[in-house]
Every structure is written in structure tokens, then in C-alpha cells.
Amino acid sequence: MISRRSIALALTIAVLSGPAWSASGSAVKMFDTDNDGTLDLAEVKKAAAALFARLDPDHDGTLDARELRGRLTAKELAAADPDRDGTLTLDEYLSVVEQRFNAANPDKDGTLDAKELNSRAGRALLRLLR
């Protein structure tokens, strides 16, 4: 017999996990240009490039820490900045996006579904797309 406590625990877990699942599911819908229910690297890079353009208000082709608005920590920015100029070019930004895509794709099938986007690595990737 299922106790009231077990039911309450199950409902709490469902409520707490619901927004994350719906957020990752909506990310798939938002960026899934071929409507296959998953995101591939090309779709993710297209979304990242569009965000890069929106985050670059001075149109100098780079993003500094202020323009990145917390999407990368100072340590992550330094690691992603090979020329050490304190900014990321589009290519440098897309390189970080690709690294995070690969980290979120443990089955190495080349696509991310809502479950993979809900992982820690998937959420780190989504921070670079929103």
C-alpha cells in the first residue's frame, strides 16, 4: 500500500522537476529548425550565433564579460579566450558552444534531446543560447 508520505514525495519531485523538463523541452522546440525533436550541432550553433549578434550592441564582433551577462564565469571566459584580449570573437564563442554540446551528448549520437538538455552539461549549454 502506498502511504500518503510517498504520494507527497512523488508530487514534490514532479513539481520540482517539471519546470526544468519543460524548459529543456521548450528549448528543443525553440531551436529545432528541422522539427525532429532534437537539437544537432548546426541548430545549436545557429542559435548561438544569433544570440552573439544580439549581445554585441556595439557591433565590434566581440563579446566582453559585461556583454556576456554572466553566461560564462571569469575563469571560463579566460579559458575560452586564446588571444587573452578579454573578449570572445564569434568563432571563440562557438568553440565553447561546441565543447558544451559535446559534453551534453554522452551517447555521442550528434543530437540532444530534452533529457540531455536537462543534465548539468545541457543546462550549461542552454546558458549560452538564451
N, C-alpha and C positions, 0 to 999 in steps of 0.2 A: 504494500500500500504506500502511496506517495504522501509524504507529510506536507503540511502547509508550509513548513520551512523550506522544503525542497522546491515547491512551486514558487515561493517568493524569491528564492535564489535564482531560479531559472528565469523568472521575469526580469529580475535586476540585470542579469547578464545580457538578456535580449535587448533591454532598453539601452544599456551602456554600450553595447557593441553595434547597435543599429545605426547611429549617425556615421560611424567610421565606414561601415559597409556601404551605406548609401552615398557617402562622399566619394568612395573609390568607384562605386558604380556610376555615379554621375560624371566622374572624370572620364570613364570609358566612353560614356555617351557623348560627352563634350568634345573629346579629341579623336574619336573613332571615325575617321573620314570614310573608310570603306565599309562601315557598318557590319563588321564581322564579330563584334562583341569583345574584341581585344585591341590592345594598342601595340603596334610594332614600332621599331626604332624610327622609321621615317615619319610616322604620325607624331611621335613624341618630339622629335627634332623640329618639325614644322611648328608645333605649338610653342616650343621653347624659343624659336626664332621670332615668332610673333610677339611673345612676351618681352623678349630682349628689346625689340623695337619700341614697345610701349614704355619700358623702363628707362629708355635713353632719351630724356626730354631735350637735351642739348644737341642731340644728333651727332655726337663726336665719334660714334662707333665703338664706344667702350662703356662699361659699367663700373663705377667705383662702389665702395661699401655703402655709401648713402643711397645710391640708385638701386642697389640690390635689395635694400629694405629688409635685411635680416634673413634673406634666403640662404646665405652662406655665413658661417662664423668667420671671424678674422683668420683663424687657423686654416679653414677650408679655402678661403679666398687666397691666402698666401700659397697654399699648395697648388691651386689651380692657375696661378699667375707665374708662368715660367720666366717672363722677362722682368719680373719683380718691379713693375711700374705702379702697382697698387690698383690696377684696373683689369677687367677682363674684356677681351675682344669677343665677337660673336663666336669665332672658332674655339676660343678657350672655354667659353660658356657651354657650347655644345659638347665639348670634350667631357666636362663634368656631368652633363646630362647623360651622355652615353655611358659613362662609368656607373652612374646611379641606375640607369636602365639595366645594365648587365648585373648589377648587384641584386636588383629586384626580380631577376629572371633566373631563379635557381635551377629550373628544369632545362634551361638553355634552348627553349623552343623558338626563341625570337619574338615572342609575344607576351604581353602582360594582361592578365585578367583581373577582375575586381579583387579576388583573393590575394593575388600577388601585390596589387597596389595598396592593399590594406596592411601589408607587412611593414616592419620598420623601414626597410630599404625602399619600399614602394612609396611610403609617406614622405621620405626624404626626396625622392624623385618628384613627387607632386608639388613640393615646395618650390621647385624650380620651374613649374609650369603655370602656377597661379599667381 
